[in-house]
């Protein structure tokens, strides 16, 4: 590692210590960098996006084939995190993408699987019902099954990566809110409610609070409230156990999606993908309303009828969406010392260690190992600096 400049306290400051920030801090510390990670709460917490007890990891990526190399690298690095920590973070269940043969989900999953020669099967509705008795697709639906998909524990993942970062020397400070930052050539100063910190570079991985930290850029990001529900199965025959049911994405109407998890101990989980209300992340997030519970229950009754018991509990999380739902990973257009990271849009968690590796490389002025052009800021209208 190069010697730090006298004017800086750290090589890199990471703002936000959720999924992406914790992964970045771990990777930077592993590289021997002096890193300070800041979070306004005490992660893992339930204020942002990195909670809810489970997140899907999958390879046949319907959103775009160019995500596949990124998720493959993530699989490798989740394995590294597990080996280094001695914790099990990923549970393989297999994954099923269910919908119309001509819909975006099935077509996109098949395109990614074919482009990257991923192991997969195309199943008709009858075969889905036979193989997974808890699932009831419509007769005209098909499914793309991939065997390597599964579920990650987001709270455990974040806690583990922060633990590993600390072990490697990272300074992780929680319950410290960033107020503003200032960049000068070669250094960045970050002001918090506890003081000032200086570093050579800054990674802004603040999730739903990223727009407020770069307000002058007018980033086209929208924060959505997303509800997650856990249903108690009425079928007591084990059809929703992890060995009997996969994680699944469903395109239940054109370009309308929900996802489900087998019963990992708290019930069958369902979340409607997007379609959430736009919210202010600084305002209290409302719990599920009765009409929202009934909307989720209707989907369970239709497609997983044996799981349509009482709702054991529900929580809300936040999606931070770009207009095209691809990630935003790029340098600040006016300050090369500052890296912007919004790898969310509701599908980012699985990539966390791979994105952390990329953000660490950018912060240390090293080449990223994967093509980032899909995630560039320049694909949006040119940012308009403030006065």
N, C-alpha and C positions, 0 to 999 in steps of 0.2 A: 504494500500500500504506500502511496506517496505521502510525504510529510504534509501535515495539515498547515495551512496558512495561519500565521499568527493571529489574524483577525477573526478566525472562526473557532467555534467550540467543538464542532463535529464535521465529519465529512458530509453527512446527509441527515436532514430532518424529514421524517415521514409524518404527515398529518392524517390522522385516522388510523386506528389499530384494529379494524375489523378484518374481514377476510383478506383483502388485498394489502392493507397496511401491515398486518401481522406477517404475511408471507414475504413482503418486501423487506421488513426489518430482519426477519430470519435470514434471508438470502444475503443482505448486506453484511450482517454480522459474520456469516459464514465466509464471506469474501475478505474478512479482516478490516472492514470499514468501521469507522466510529459513527454510530447511528443513534439518533434520538427519535423515539416514536411517541407521539402525543395523541391522546384521545380525551374528549370532553366528558366521557363516562368511564366505566370500568369494564372493559370487554373481557369475555363475551357478555353482551347485554342485549336487551330486547328493544332498543330504540331505533335501530336502522334496518339492515337487510340480512345480517348474518346470524339469524336465529330461527327457531321453529323445529329443532330436533332432527331434521333430515333434509337433504338436498340431493337431487338426482345427478348422477354422473353417467354420461352416455357418449358414444363415439359416432354413430350414424347421424350426423348433425344436420337436421333439416334446414337450419337457418342459413348455412352456407358451407360448401365443402372445405373452404379454407380454414375453418375452425378445427378440422380434424387433426392436423399436426400439433396444434396447441393443446388439444385435450389428450393426445397421446403423450405429450411431454408432461402434462399434469398427472396422468396415471403413474408415470415413472417417479415423479417427485412426491406424490402422496405416499408411494412405497418407501421413499427415502425418509419422509417424515415419520412414518410408522416404525421403520427400523431404528431410527435414531432415538425415538421417544419410548419405544416398547409398547405403544398403544395401538389398538385396532380402531381405525377411523373410517374405513370403507367396507361396506357389506355388499357382496355380490349377490344380486337377485335376478339378473337378467332384466332386459328392458324391452318394452313393446310400444311401438308408435302405431296408433289405431286411427283409421279414418277412411274417407273415400279414396279409392285408387287414384283419382285425379286431383286430390286435395294437396294443399301445400305441405302438410306434414309427411304423408307417405311418399309423395314425389321427391321431396327434399331429402328425406332419410335415405331413400334408395339411391339418389344421385350421389350423396356423400359416401355411402357404402360401396357403390360401384367405382367411384373415382379413386378410392383408397384401398380397394380390395379388402374390405372389412368383413369378417364372418357375420352372416346374417341369414335369415329365412323370411320368405314372404308367406304369410298364413292367411287363409280365408277365414270367414266368420265361424264356420263350423269347427275348423281346426283350433281356433282360439278358444272356443267354448270347451272343446274336448280336452285341450292341454291345460287350460286355466279355468276350472269350473266356476270360479267366483266372478268371471267377467262375462258380460252379455252385450257384445257389439251388435249393432244393427246388421241385418242380413246382407246389406250392400257394402259393408265395411270390410277392410282387410287390415292386416297388421304386419309391420316390419319388426322382427324379433332379433335382438342382438344379445349374445350371451354374456358379454363383459360388463354390461351396465349394472348399476347398483345405487346404493345410498350412502352418502357421507353424513356424519354428525357435525353440523356447523359449529355448535358451541364448543364441542370437544376439539375440533380442528383449530379454531381460533386460539383457544387456551393453549393447545399444544405448540403451535407455531410461536406464540409469545414466550412460552417457557423455553423453547429451544433458542430463540433470539436472545433472551436474557442469559442463558448459559454461555452463549458465545460473546457476551459482553455488551449487548444492546442496552441502552438506557430507555426503559419503557415507563412513561409517566402518564398515569391515568387521572381522571377527574381534573384535567387541566384544559381549559377551553382556549382555542386559538382565536384571537380577536382580529388580527390582520398581519400582513407580511410585507416586506419591502425587499426588492432585489436590486443589487448593484453588480457591476461587472465582476464576476468571480465569487460573489457571496450573496447570501440571503439572510435577512433578519426576520425572525418570527416573534411577534408579540402575543403573549397569552395573558390570562388573568392572574398569572403568578410571576411574570417577568419576561425577559427577552432571551432568545436563543439564536445563535448564529451558526451557519454551516455553508459549505461550498455549494450545495444544491438542495432542492426541496422537492419532495414528492407529495402532491396533494391527492390523497386517496380517501376523501372525507364523505363519500357516498352522497346521500341526499343533501349534504351541506356544502358540496363542492361549488354549486353556483354562487353561493353567498361569499365564497372566498376569492372568486374571480368575477365579481359583479360587472367589472368594466368590459368583459368580453361578451356579455350577453349570450352565454352558451344556451343552445336550444335544448335544454334538459327539462324534463317534466317529472315530478315526483308523484307516484301513484300509491294509494293505499291498497294493499293486497291482503285478503283474508285467507286463513288456513283453518281447516276444520278436521277434527278427529272423530270419526263415527264408530260407535260400538257395533261390531258385527252381530247380526241376529243368527247367522249360520254358525253353528258350534263345531263344525267338522274340519276345521283347519284349512279351509280353502283360501283364506287370506293370510296364512302364515308366509313368512319370507321364502320358504322353500317351495310354496305352491302358487304364489302370485308374484308377478314381476312389478317393478316400478313401471309406470305407464304414462304416456302422453296421449291425449284423445283430441282429435279435431271433430267436435260434435256437430258443427255447422261450418260452412265455408269461412275459413280464417278466424274461427273461434275455438279456443283451446282450454282444456283443463288437464290437470295431472293428478295421479294417484300413487300412493305407496301401500305396500302390504302392511299388515299390522305388526309393527316393530316393538309392540309392548304398550302402546297408548291408544290403539284403535287404528282404523283405516283412514289415512290422511288424504284430503282432497283440497286442491287449490285451483281457482279459476285463474288462468294465465292472462294477465292484462285485464282490460275492462274495468279497472278500479277507478275510484274517484281521485281526482287531482287534489293534493293536500299540501299544506305548509308543514315542513318537517319540524318546525319549532312549536307547532300547536299540538295539543293532546290528540292522539290518534283514537278515534271512536271505535268502540267494540262493534261486533257484528250486530246488525239490526235483525229483527224477526224475518223480514222479507229476504234478507241476504242468506240467512240460515236455510230458509225454504228453497231458495234457488239452488244452493249446494245440495240439499237433500234430494231435490228433483233429479239432479244428475246422478246421484248415487242410486236412487231407485231405478233409474233407467238402465244404467250400465254396470252397476255392482249391487244388485238388489239384496244379496245376502249380507251386505254391510250397512243396510239402511236402518240401523238402530238409533239410539239417542246420541246426540252430540256430546261427547265427553268434555271437550273444551275447544276453544278457538282463539287464535291470536291474529294480530295484524302485523305485517312487515311492510317495508317500503321498497318499491322499485324506483330507480332513477333512470328514466328512459331517454334515449336519443330519438330523433325523428324516424330513423330507419331501423332502430332496435339493434344496431351493431354497436360495439364498444367505442369509447373514446379513449385513446392512449396516444399522447403526443406531447411535444414540448410547447410551452407557452409561446405564442407568436412573437412576443416582445422580449422575453427573458429566457434565454436558453438554459439558465440554471434551474428552471422550474418545470416539472413534469406534471401534466394533468392526467389523472387516471379515473375514468368512470366506466369500469368494465362490469356493468350491471345490465340494465334493460331487462332484468328479470331472469337472466340465464347465465350469470357470471361465476357463481360460487365455485363450481367444479374446477375452474381454471386457476384458482387462486395461486398455488405454488408456481405454476408456469408463468403467470402474469407477474408475480413477485420477482421471479428471475429476470424477466424483461425490464421491469421498472428499476431493479437494482443496476442492471447494465446501463440503462439510460442515465441514471443518476451518477454513475461512475465514468460516464463518457466512453463507454465501451459499446461495441456493436451488439444489437439484439440478435438472438439466434433465429428468430422467426420473422416473416414478413408482416409488417404492421400497417401496410397501406390501407387495408380495409377499415382501420380504426382511426384514420387521420382526421385532424380538425379541419383540414382544407376541404373536405367533402361537403361541409356546410357552407352557408353564405359567409363571406369574409367577416370575421369578428369586427365589431365596431368599438374601438377603444373609447373609454369615457373621457370627459374633459380633463 
